[in-house]
Amino acid sequence: MFYPTLKSAVKVGVAPLTKVTLLLPRSELNDCLRSLFEFEWFHPEQPESSTADPFLSDLNGRAFKLFATLDELVKKLGIPLEPNVLEVIGKGYRVEQDVKSAKDWADLIQRLEAEAAPIIDTLISLLEDTTQLRKKISDYAALKAALYTIQQFSIDLDAFSRFKRFYIVFAVAAIKDVAEIRRSLPEVFIIECSLTKNESALLVVGTRSDADKIDKVLRSFEVKPFMIPQDLPQNPAAAYDAVVKRLEGAEKLLADCEARLEEMKVKSSTKLLSLREAAHVAYTTISRLRKAGDLRRFAVIEGYIPQEKVEEFKQKYSSYLIFFEESKHSNQPTLMVNKRPIKPFENITLTQGAPRSGEIDPTPLIAFVFPIFYGIMFGDFGQGLVLFIFGLILRLRGNPSLKHWGEIIMAAGASATVVGALVGECFGLELGSLPAIGDFFKRFQLLHLVEHGGFNI
């Protein structure tokens, strides 16, 4: 769908389009794409071709890779693409524009990659460090909780593996299972020490020939031998102290890393959004034009332009072979042409889909009927006035999309205000009963006029 506003002889409705086909040398394809993008009114269409231009395919892949990387970083950092409505109302809509200049699409993508590379590398490094530190902290916290229950035991777990004739296992089991474990291993020596209300520490001592039986019985009760990582002291008390120190150190490193990440986010958020948008424009534009026909030395570009732009298009691209065709295709794009008072109501039309070529654009009818029906259904002088003021704020302070919705809300609020005055209602109260202004509004109340047969002046 076209987005620019067309100053056409067609005042309202769907503008007629012309299908255009350009035939040009492939050596001039890159320059032509740049020129078509500057023309604005050209809506590209993929020709019926299975062959993609290698040069454009490479540019398309690079642009998509850059966009995907930047988009992922923006999401991970939680950078909003647009300020929310409350921020717009409070601070206004301020967007710092970053102008990008390049000779052609290849030069633009190369410049974007060069500008984005240091930012991407720094942010990815910080995000990876943050992820690794959080995993370490999670592992240390789980190990600390496990060691906390057995830190009172001053034993060397590593020494158990050095016994040749005995098989010794240190484990933590549920108290309710200890008696059953004893009955299952009558010939094995078991020492129990209560840790909490529900858990006990077990020291199981048997001969080497009993090793398989001991392991099977413990596994049947979902009891695993307690193991301390080899990079920690094998004494539970010493291991607990070491884990606490490591946990504190990791938390300090994480706090420092998150602070640097937040600083980088504040510093680079505008640049990130600018680069992301430029990469997205490059990707979406090139992806529409990368299939340039099956001819080896010539490229074929197809698309649509407004009928009134045909002569301008002919003059601008007279060096190429041009074919024009009156557009009557069912899948052609739509160019809606409506002037300022009606144009905002295109948002309501588009909620049900854009009208196709040859169909009637209902926007002018919606612009007339919608405010009237809203006022009839929700007629209230006070609420309508509040709604009108809210729409005015959006109109003055919002982004381009919110400005249009602000105008719609203003029209609905104005209609509700007028109808509210006619029926004499203000925030659910009778308008004529309000002090100071009640007598004035009574003169215009619709029900009052009906009762008295005309204006009571």
Buried (B, 14 or more C-beta within 10 A) or exposed (E): EBEEEBEBEBEBBBBBBBBBBBBBEBEBBBEBBBBBBEBEBBBBBBBEBEBBBEBBBBBBBBBBBBBBBBBBBBEBBEBEEEBEBEEBBEEEBEEEEEEBEBEBBBEBBBBBBEBBEEBBEBBBEBBEBBEBBBEBBEBBBEBBEBBBBBBEBEBEBEEBEEEEEBBBBBBBBEBEBBEEBBEBBEEBEBEBEEBEEEBBBBBBBBEEEBBEBBBEBBEEBEBEBBEBEEEBBBBBBBBBBBBBEBBEEBBEBBEEBBEBBEEBBEEBBBBBBBBBBBBBBBBEBBBBBBBBBEEEEBBBBBBBBBBBBBEEBEEBBEEBEBEBEEBEEEEBBBBBBBEEEBBBBBBBBBEEEBBEBEEEBBBBEBBEEBBBEBBEEBBBBBBBBBBBEBBBBBBEBBBEEBBBBBBBBBBBBBBBBBBBBBBBBBEEEBBBEBEEEBEEBBEBBEEBBEEEEEEEE
